[in-house]
Amino acid sequence: MRILLLASLLSIASGCANLPDVHTLTCDQIRQMTAVSHDDFRKSTTVSASRLKFGQVQESDFGLSASKIDAQPNIIYSLILTTSRSPDQGWAFWKQAFDEHGHELTNPSTSSEVGQHASVYESIAFALTREWLVSNSRTGIKVRVDGSRDQIILELPPNYIQGFLLKADDVLGR
């Protein structure tokens, strides 16, 4: 399961798409912009919502993902955060996240690397449940991600969650 989550994390990080302001999109537009990939060797399918970009020059992003091994019924839902930080900012050491209602999101995987000119790239995936996504699909939800050296608040609007779930249901079922 951990390998599947890391594979999802890496495949999503490489396929970022620019979004207009997500609040202006319909659920169906988000559904259509949600990507599907299949790994023929791992026999798994991943549904990746378009990444929501942020930062001074839109260098960081986050998004929802759902992965399923083809022969198994379980679907793994994730919130994935990828940040790019300057050498002056250094490592954030992302480690935990809480939603605005105090619910802690579990952290099954992280990865990090140093890029060109000593830029720091960190990715972290938090496991979600379908129930958590559905319960927040009408109002949206804010999630605060804490690191040892920084903190960030991510907003998942209701239309984004709903569009993602529609596509995940289309492809992976329930």
Buried (B, 14 or more C-beta within 10 A) or exposed (E): EEEBBBBBBEBBBEBBBEBEEBEEBEBEBBBEBBBBBEBEEBEBBBBBBBBBBBEEEEBBBBBBBBBBBEEEEEBBBBBBBBBBBEEEEEBBBBEBBBBBEEEEBEBBBBBBEEEEEEBBBBBBBBBBEBEBBEBBBEEBBEBBBBBEEBEBEBBBBBBBBBBBBBBBBEBBEE
